[in-house]
Amino acid sequence: MPAPKVRLVSHRKTIHGWPTDSISIDFYKGEADNVDASPSQNKCKPNLILIFIPGNPGLIEWYSDTLVKIVEQLGVGYAVRGISYAGHGAGDDVIGSADDHKHSFVNTSGHQDVVGTKMSVSWKIEGQIKHKLSWVDDVIEEWKVEFRTSSQPTAELPRLIFVSHSFGAYLVQHMLLRRPALLQQTQQIIHLMPFIRFDPPPLQKTVLSKLAHSYEYTIPMLSNSVWALTSTLPRKLIDIYLNKVVGLECDKGRKITLDVCTHPNMIRNHLILGFEEIRELPELTNDVAFRLIGKTCPTSILFCGCPDQWAPLSHMEELKELKSKAQISNIHCVYMESLTHDFVVHP
């Protein structure tokens, strides 16, 4: 019998009331080259599921190739589930209508669900946390349907490994602190260049803070300016610029970037969430969160080599100092010089 093969399946599901792109990566038995030829009973049962939460812009497509390679390296017994952010993606059904954007732009608190529209979750921080928790619930329920049989009706649930990038780390921390049972099911947390506090160099901090606190004016101005530029230039010319000038050599990464930059509502969704991150994230390390999570499972954090205003090396040094003083525990920091914060488009 041939060895099981890894297959990626893309989904567009309604999560917490909003169409959302997600992916599943599993090992399948058999020789078929596409998942349609391999029914679900040929899927290998995973004992460990990697739950991947991306950064902002939260498009899971940017990460899919990397995640496939990770599962192939780990082997049978592992699987991946990944999701985009609510309101982030390609297509008007995912990005939203004008009414959706009006609500998301006006309701800056993000604590109330929408009334009277199909969108039952805000696109800002609070809403994204609720959205991801609903998705994880769906992932666990799907596993029960697929792998709990009449002979094993109470088969033990798989252990989870949460993997996040950039702002996804902040979402993961808050998800696990709100759901103690989910934290108990988690075996490991891995943060890639986590954006969990806002403390860049002084000049960047001043400029970004002013932009974020004037969001009523800056978001329309920036989103309309980008759209005006990209809508007047041939797509091929923008693609060449991204490749030769910006250095995005990955064809898939450039295509996704073009899809984002040429849709004004997607630009707006990204900025609405991004400016709220700048306004709301703390300047100092949330040592309480690390301490509470560390009582249950370990956290590994990867920092990159290039200058990174979202997860600078000073944050790594501070975490190490807190650990040396026994203020936090069960945490391991790693520095990788060859890595960049935007590794998915600069592999």
Protein Blocks (a to p, Z undefined) as FASTA:
>chain_A
ZZdddddddddddeehiacddddddddedjbfbfklmcfklpccdfbdcdddddddddfk
lmmmmmmmmmmmnoghiacdddddehiaedjklnopfklmmmmmmmmnopaccehiablc
dfbfklmmmmmmmmmmmmmmmmmmmmmcfklmmgccdddddddehjlmmmmmmmmmmmmm
lmmmpmbdcdehiafbccddfklmmmmmmmmmmmmmmmmmmmmmmmmmmmmpcfklmmmm
mmmmnopabfklmmmmmmmmmpmklmmmmmmmmmmmmmmpcfbdcfklmmmmmmmoccdd
dddfbdcfklcfklmmmmmmmmmnopaghiacdddfkbcfklmlmZZ
